């Protein structure tokens, strides 16, 4: 089971500080998880510029120019944010019993561990 999933609120915990033009300390939602590369794409974090070659669409309009979009960052550089304290925290798993249609089933569930002073 994965620690970070699409839609989670995460905080960048490494890299340059915001005062030096970096993204450390920024929070954002996970847009995409690249499991094979162990990377995540976070909304509003790690913007890069991409130069796109000019081309034409079906309707004849021109495309291309300079685009900015989020680039993936390594999973180890982000931490999940605890929904109660709004601080980065670690993730644990516990088994819970779920009753559905009269049938009990044991399921592994993610939970935010108690947030430390400042992870």
Residue frames relative to the residue before (quaternion, step in Angstrom):
aa qw qx qy qz dx dy dz
X 1.0000 0.0000 0.0000 0.0000 0.00 0.00 0.00
X 0.4318 -0.7372 0.4684 0.2250 3.57 -0.88 0.95
X 0.4867 -0.6554 0.4976 0.2932 3.54 -1.15 0.68
X 0.7896 0.2053 -0.0929 0.5708 3.59 0.96 -0.87
X 0.0717 -0.8017 0.5933 -0.0017 3.55 -0.87 1.02
X 0.6553 -0.4839 0.3987 0.4212 3.54 -1.31 0.27
X 0.7750 0.3261 -0.2562 0.4769 3.56 -0.92 0.94
X 0.5241 0.6290 -0.4192 0.3924 3.61 1.24 -0.17
X 0.3829 -0.6700 0.5797 0.2615 3.54 -1.22 0.56
X 0.0063 0.8153 -0.5766 0.0528 3.58 -0.64 1.13
X 0.2483 -0.7394 0.6045 0.1617 3.54 -1.34 0.35
X 0.4378 -0.6740 0.5288 0.2728 3.55 -1.05 0.83
X 0.1464 -0.8347 0.5290 0.0458 3.59 -0.69 1.09
X 0.7718 0.2439 -0.1810 0.5587 3.63 1.21 0.04
X 0.5617 0.5768 -0.4608 0.3733 3.53 -1.29 0.39
X 0.7358 -0.3817 0.2982 0.4732 3.55 -1.28 -0.27
X 0.4934 -0.6402 0.4957 0.3178 3.56 -1.13 0.66
X 0.6481 -0.5332 0.3716 0.3970 3.57 -1.23 0.40
X 0.6015 0.5697 -0.3565 0.4318 3.60 1.12 -0.61
X 0.7291 0.3820 -0.2226 0.5224 3.60 1.18 -0.58
X 0.6586 -0.5461 0.3054 0.4179 3.58 1.19 0.39
X 0.5534 0.6205 -0.3891 0.3967 3.59 1.22 0.28
X 0.5576 -0.6295 0.4485 0.3026 3.54 -1.33 -0.22
X 0.4048 0.7310 -0.4822 0.2633 3.62 1.21 -0.02
X 0.7683 0.3189 -0.2639 0.4883 3.56 -0.87 1.01
X 0.5688 0.5955 -0.3894 0.4125 3.59 1.21 -0.30
X 0.2163 -0.7589 0.6017 0.1233 3.54 -1.15 0.69
X 0.1472 0.7840 -0.5935 0.1070 3.55 -1.14 0.66
X 0.5504 -0.6027 0.4656 0.3422 3.55 -1.30 0.30
X 0.4766 -0.6487 0.5134 0.2975 3.54 -1.16 0.69
X 0.2766 -0.7723 0.5562 0.1327 3.58 -0.71 1.15
X 0.8065 -0.0233 0.0977 0.5827 3.55 0.91 -0.98
X 0.1916 -0.7521 0.6200 0.1154 3.57 -1.14 0.72
X 0.1606 -0.7721 0.6110 0.0691 3.57 -0.75 1.11
X 0.2469 -0.8383 0.4702 0.1232 3.55 0.14 1.35
X 0.6897 0.4983 -0.2967 0.4336 3.59 0.84 -0.93
X 0.7264 0.3933 -0.2296 0.5148 3.62 1.14 -0.59
X 0.3453 -0.7576 0.4692 0.2942 3.60 1.35 -0.16
X 0.5299 0.6067 -0.4109 0.4269 3.57 0.95 0.94
X 0.1846 -0.7598 0.6120 0.1185 3.55 -1.29 0.44
X 0.2906 -0.7052 0.6156 0.1980 3.55 -1.25 0.54
X 0.1190 -0.8131 0.5698 0.0086 3.56 -0.62 1.22
X 0.5066 -0.6716 0.4600 0.2843 3.54 -0.94 0.98
X 0.8448 0.1667 -0.1456 0.4872 3.57 -0.84 1.05
X 0.6772 0.4563 -0.2815 0.5040 3.60 1.27 0.14
X 0.8529 0.1402 -0.1201 0.4884 3.58 -1.16 0.74
X 0.1038 0.8093 -0.5629 0.1318 3.55 0.72 1.13
X 0.0419 -0.7694 0.6372 0.0146 3.56 -1.05 0.85
X 0.3660 -0.6991 0.5598 0.2528 3.56 -1.22 0.52
X 0.1053 -0.7830 0.6123 0.0306 3.53 -1.03 0.86
X 0.2819 -0.7478 0.5806 0.1557 3.55 -0.87 1.01
X 0.1308 -0.8065 0.5761 0.0241 3.55 -0.61 1.21
X 0.4719 -0.6884 0.4800 0.2702 3.55 -0.87 1.00
X 0.5172 -0.6429 0.4715 0.3114 3.57 -1.06 0.78
X 0.0856 0.7802 -0.6137 0.0860 3.53 -0.94 0.96
X 0.4121 -0.6863 0.5283 0.2830 3.56 -1.27 -0.13
X 0.3703 -0.6990 0.5666 0.2309 3.52 -1.16 0.72
X 0.7438 -0.3866 0.2917 0.4606 3.59 -1.31 -0.05
X 0.7162 0.4572 -0.2531 0.4626 3.58 1.00 -0.84
X 0.5882 -0.6115 0.3634 0.3849 3.59 1.23 -0.08
X 0.5168 0.6304 -0.4381 0.3789 3.62 1.22 0.03
X 0.4905 -0.6744 0.4777 0.2763 3.55 -1.13 0.74
X 0.1189 -0.7579 0.6370 0.0755 3.54 -1.13 0.74
X 0.5201 0.6434 -0.4648 0.3153 3.55 -1.24 0.25
X 0.4368 0.6677 -0.5306 0.2861 3.53 -1.34 0.04
X 0.6369 -0.4983 0.4089 0.4228 3.54 -1.23 -0.53
X 0.0778 -0.7931 0.6040 0.0067 3.56 -0.76 1.10
X 0.1771 -0.7460 0.6246 0.1484 3.57 -1.20 0.52
X 0.1345 0.7717 -0.6133 0.1014 3.53 -1.01 0.86
X 0.6246 -0.5592 0.3999 0.3704 3.56 -1.30 0.31
X 0.2335 -0.7466 0.6076 0.1377 3.55 -1.04 0.83
X 0.5743 -0.6046 0.4156 0.3633 3.60 -1.13 0.52
X 0.1311 -0.7527 0.6380 0.0964 3.55 -1.24 0.59
X 0.6158 -0.5877 0.3797 0.3623 3.57 -1.16 0.61
X 0.6011 -0.6034 0.4008 0.3376 3.55 -1.10 0.81
X 0.6451 0.5473 -0.3260 0.4219 3.60 1.05 -0.73
X 0.6639 0.5165 -0.3010 0.4493 3.60 1.22 -0.34
X 0.7066 0.3729 -0.2643 0.5402 3.60 1.25 0.11
X 0.1387 -0.7642 0.6237 0.0877 3.55 -1.25 0.51
X 0.5141 -0.6383 0.4765 0.3182 3.56 -1.06 0.75
X 0.3683 -0.7232 0.5463 0.2072 3.56 -1.06 0.83
X 0.4371 -0.6810 0.5283 0.2571 3.55 -0.93 1.00
X 0.4410 -0.7300 0.4437 0.2755 3.63 -0.62 1.03
X 0.6622 0.5126 -0.3185 0.4442 3.62 1.10 -0.54
X 0.8032 0.3030 -0.1456 0.4918 3.59 0.76 -1.05
X 0.3226 -0.7677 0.4838 0.2694 3.61 1.30 -0.32
X 0.5460 0.5665 -0.4188 0.4533 3.59 1.12 0.71
X 0.5785 -0.5778 0.4225 0.3911 3.60 -1.14 0.48
X 0.0157 -0.8054 0.5910 -0.0412 3.54 -1.02 0.82
X 0.4981 -0.6146 0.5083 0.3403 3.52 -1.33 0.10
X 0.3884 -0.7267 0.5284 0.2044 3.53 -1.25 0.51
X 0.0941 -0.7796 0.6172 0.0507 3.54 -1.06 0.83
X 0.3026 -0.7268 0.5854 0.1937 3.53 -1.32 0.22
X 0.0266 0.7803 -0.6249 0.0017 3.55 -1.08 0.70
X 0.4680 -0.6661 0.5090 0.2794 3.52 -1.21 0.55
X 0.0247 -0.7826 0.6219 -0.0126 3.55 -0.88 0.98
X 0.3832 -0.7074 0.5482 0.2284 3.52 -1.16 0.68
X 0.1023 -0.7931 0.6004 0.0089 3.54 -0.75 1.13
X 0.2018 -0.7699 0.5946 0.1134 3.57 -0.93 0.94
X 0.0793 0.7836 -0.6083 0.0983 3.55 -0.70 1.14
X 0.8420 -0.0364 -0.0368 0.5369 3.57 -0.70 1.14
X 0.7104 -0.4708 0.2540 0.4573 3.56 1.02 0.82
X 0.6397 0.4921 -0.3289 0.4903 3.60 1.27 0.07
X 0.2774 -0.7609 0.5653 0.1568 3.57 -0.82 1.02
X 0.0096 -0.7970 0.6023 -0.0442 3.53 -0.95 0.94
X 0.3309 -0.7311 0.5599 0.2060 3.59 -0.99 0.82
X 0.0460 -0.8094 0.5834 -0.0488 3.55 -0.73 1.16
X 0.3929 -0.6829 0.5571 0.2625 3.58 -1.13 0.71
X 0.0864 -0.8063 0.5850 -0.0105 3.56 -0.82 1.07
X 0.4045 -0.6888 0.5447 0.2553 3.59 -1.05 0.81
X 0.0544 0.7725 -0.6326 -0.0011 3.54 -1.20 0.58
X 0.4791 -0.6565 0.4999 0.2994 3.57 -1.16 0.62
X 0.3788 -0.7083 0.5491 0.2311 3.54 -0.82 1.03
X 0.6672 -0.4990 0.3546 0.4243 3.55 -1.24 0.34
X 0.4376 -0.7138 0.4852 0.2522 3.58 -0.78 1.07
X 0.4025 -0.7094 0.5293 0.2337 3.51 -1.02 0.86
X 0.7812 -0.3015 0.2354 0.4934 3.54 -1.28 -0.30
X 0.7191 -0.2868 0.2228 0.5924 3.58 0.75 -1.07
X 0.3479 -0.8115 0.4333 0.1811 3.55 0.00 1.32
